[in-house]
Amino acid sequence: MPRMSHASPQTLRVFEALLAEPARWRYGYDLSRETGLASGTLYPILMRLSGQQLLDTGWEASDEPGRPPRHTYRLTADGVQLATARLAAAAEKARGRAAFVPREA
């Protein structure tokens, strides 16, 4: 599995959305709406994850004449494994921060 040094908060949002139904093909537009990420943030993340072979990508023809095909995405098996690990690590880190209560001087 390709190794990532860390996952940005934006990448974690993409992982979370894709893990909700890992076998389902998703459109970028739907992912943008679900994650709240603008296309200028989302598509570079999708391209990077695809280049790391963490996403399967495909094209789906439109039912409407004259409308271009749409790009679709879903996690690979390695992508599911890495996304699960990164989200668990982020949750653990957040729990650790929440447990820290600074002492008053």
N, C-alpha and C positions, 0 to 999 in steps of 0.2 A: 504494500500500500504506500502511495506517496506520502511523504512526511511534510507537515506544515508546522512552522515554528509557533504560530498562534492563529487564532481566528478573531477578526475584528468583530465588534458588536453587530455591524451590518451583516457580516457573513453568518454569524450565529442566528440572526433573524431569518436568513434564507434557509439555513439548515433546519431550523425549527419548522418553518412552513413546509419544506419538502418532506420532513420526517412524519408529518401528520398523516400522510398517505404515501409511503415511499414508492409503491409500485405504480402510482397514478402519474400519467404524463401531464405536465403543467405548462401553461403559457406564461411568458414573461410578464405580460400585462396583468394577469391574475396574481402572479407573485408580487408584482409592484404594489398592487392594491392591498394585498394581504399583509405585506411587510411594512408598507408605508415608505418604501425606498423609491427614490426617483430613478428614472431609466439610466441616467448618467452614473449612478452608483450601482444599480442592480446588474446591468448587462456586463460591466467589467468583471464583477464577481462571478457571474455565470460562465463567462468565457474562461476565467482563470480556473474555476473548478472543473470545467470541461477539459481544459488543457492538462489538468492533473489527473484526468480519467476518473474523477469522482462523480461526474454526471454523464448520463446517456443523453444524447440530443437527437432530435429528428425533426422532420417537416411534416405538417399535416395540411393537406389540400383543403381549400375553402369550399363550402357548399354553395356559396354565392358566386355567380359568374363575374369575372373581372377582378375578384378580390385575390390578393396574393396568398400563397401558403403561409402558415404560421409556424414559427420555431417552437418546439416543445422540449421540455427538460424533465428528467427524473434522476434520482440518485442511483449510482451503481452499488453493488454489494460493498465495495470498499468505501464508497461515499456514505452509506448508511452507518458503517462501522466508525468511520472518522467523525461524522456529524454527531453520533451518539456520544462518543468519547469527549468531543469538544464541548458539547452542551453540558455534560455531566461535570466536566472540569470547571466550566464557568459557574455552574450552580454551586459547586463546592467552594469556589473562591468567594462567591457572594455570601454564602453562609458564614464563612470565616470572617468576612468584613462585618457582617451583622452581629456576630458574637463579640467583636472587639468593642469594648466600651472604655474610652479614655478616662484615666483617673484624674480627678481634680487636684490641683496643687495645694 
